[in-house]
Amino acid sequence: MDLPGYDPFYELPDAERLYRTARGSTYAHFTDQTSQRNRSGEGHQDKTTGLQKRSVKTVYMKPEALNAVGTWFQNPDVSTKLDPVLDKDGKQTGRAQVKLVEPYTYQPTKLVNGKFVKVGEPVTMQAGRVVAEVPYDRTPAKGLHPVEIYQSQSPKGTKGEGVHFGSRITEILQRTGGRGGGGGGGAMPDIDRLGKNPLNMAKGGFVEKAVPNAGNWKFI
């Protein structure tokens, strides 16, 4: 019997890795650093299932990095933008920043007797300020979380719906035969600057176990 959820991806010529996350969704990771999710309703209030749109770009983060980005990007009180940090040649450095798009004013607080109380005068952070900077990987690995980017900006009053923060990766398959070309995802301002550089493949070998009915794929 085939592994559940991967069927739509096996024959896609530019898929180089397939993986599953803790909530049961399966994904294809493509050679152009995009991804596509086959959504599971497991562990979600919304029980919708099925193939989702292919991302514009996808990166992979450790839990602490994911939390640092999500805290700001999903805050409806703040207008933010998720940008890659690029080197002098415009190539990815493996780090991403969350920046303020508009000034943000907040009231400082401190913990007193188990409660947060307001202290001092309101503080304003100006547009362009970096409020979080985190590392990321360009290929999936067990324990990392997929960050599927569709829209790099989260306007005030929204909760960062342009980025899907996936659950923890629990298994990975890698193609063992040849693959075709192909692209996808399309261009989008800003986040497309992430680039299409050769991917840094994770270390580690294949286990000697083929995936039933999956063609040229093996667990790694």
N, C-alpha and C positions, 0 to 999 in steps of 0.2 A: 504494500500500500504506500502511496506517495505521502510525502510530508504535507500537512495541511497548510494552505495559504500561499504556497510558492508557485502554484501552477501558472499564473499569468506571466511570470518572469523568466522561466527556464529558457525560452527560445529567443529572448530579446538579445540581439547581437552585441549591443554595447553595455549590457549588464555584466559587471565583473565580480560583484559580491552580492549575496543575498543574506538577509539576517532577520531575526525575530526579536521582538522586545517583550518585556515582562508582562505587558497587558495582552499579548497574543497577536499583535499586528505583525505582518511581514513586510519587508521592504526590498527593493532592488537599488543597489548603488551603481551608478553608471560612470563610464570613463571620463565624462566631462564634469564630474563632481556634482551632479544632480542626483536626486533620488525620487522614488515613487513608493507610496505606501498602499498596501492592501489592508484596509482598516478592519480591526476586530472590535466588537462592541464590549469585549470583556473588561470589566472594571471601570466602565464609563457609564454616566447617567444617560448619555446619548448612545443608543444601541445601534446607530447606523453602521453598516458594514460596506465593504467594497473598495474598489480602486479610487484613489484620490488623484488630484492633479500632480504632475511632475513638478518638482521644485525648481526654482531658479538657480539656487546653489544649496548645498547641504554641508554642514560641518558637524564635528562630533566633540562633545565636551564631557569632562568629568562632572560629577554631581555638584561640587562646590562652585565650579565655573558656571554651570547652568543656573544655579540659584542666584549667583551674583548678577547675571544678565537678566534673568526673569524678574527679579525684584524691581528693577528700573523699567525694563521694556514693557512689562505688563501692568504698570502703575497708571491708572486712568487720570491721575492728577498731574502727570508730567508728559511733555512732548519730547520723545527721544528718538534716536536713530542708532542702528547697529551697523558699524563699519569695520571692515578688516584693516589691520595695520599693515601697510605695504612698505617695502624697502625702496631704495632710491631708483631701482629699475621697474618699480610698479608691480613687484611680485609679492606673493603672500609671505608673511613672516611667521604664521602660525599663532597670531594673537588677534583678538577682536576687541573693539571698544564700544561702549554705549555712551553716546554724547547727548547733551541737551540741545534740542532744536530751538526752544524758546526759554526765556528766563523762568526760573522756578523759585518761588518764595515759600519758605516753610517756617514753622515755629519750633525752635529747639525745645527738647524735653529731657527730663532726667527721671530716673526711677527713685521714688520716695515711698518707703513703707509698702513696697509691692505694687505701686501705681505710678504710671507716667504722668508727670505734671509739667506744664509749660514753664519755661524759664527764659528770662532775657527778652531781647527784641527779635522780631522776625529777621530771617537771613535770606538773602537773594543770591542764587547762583546764576551766572550769566549763560546765555546761549553759547554753545561750543565747548562747554566744560565737559571733560571726561569724568563720568561718575562710576564707571566700572571698566576694567581691562582684564581680560582673561585669555588663557591659552586654549587652542583647539587643535584637533587632528583633522586631516582631510580624508581619511578612510575609516570605516567602522571597525571597532574592536570591542570585545566583550567588556561589559562594565561601563562603557561610554553611553551617552545619550545623543540620538540624532537631533540636530537643530535644522529643520527644513525652512529655508528662507524663500518667501514669496514676495514680500514687501519689506524693505529694510527700515521703514519709518513707522513709528507708533504715535499718531497724533493724540493730543490731549483729549480726554474723554473716551478713549478706546483702551483696550487691554492687550494690545500687541497681536491682534488676530492675524497679521501678515507673517508671523513666524510660528511654526508648529514645534513645540518642545516635546520630544518623544520620551518614552520611558526607557529604562535601562536595557541595553542589548544583552541577550542571553545566549544566542547561538549565531554562528556565521558559516556560510557556505561560500566557497570560491570556485570560479570556473577553472577547469584544468585543461581544456582544449583551446583551440584558436577562437578568436572572436572577430566579429566584423566591426565596422566603424559605426557612424551614426552619432547624432547629437540629440538635442532636444532642450527643452526648458526655455528657450527664447532669451532675449535680452531684457534687462530692466535697469533703469538708472541706479547708480551707486553700488548696489550689491553685486552687479555683474563685474565690478572691478576685482572681485575675488580671484578672477582669472581662471585659466584652463591649463595650469601647469601639470607636468607629469606627477602622478600620485606617489606618495611615499608609502610603499607597501609595508604592512606590519611584519615583524619577524615571526618565525615559527613555521613548522612544516605541516604537511597534511597528515591526518590520521589515515590509516589504511582501511577506510570504510567508505564505500561508494554510497551515494544517495539513491534509494530505489526509484526507478523510473524518472530520474532527474537528468539523464544525459551526462554531460561532462561537468559535474559539480561534486565537490567533496567538502566535508566539514574541515574547518581549521581551528 
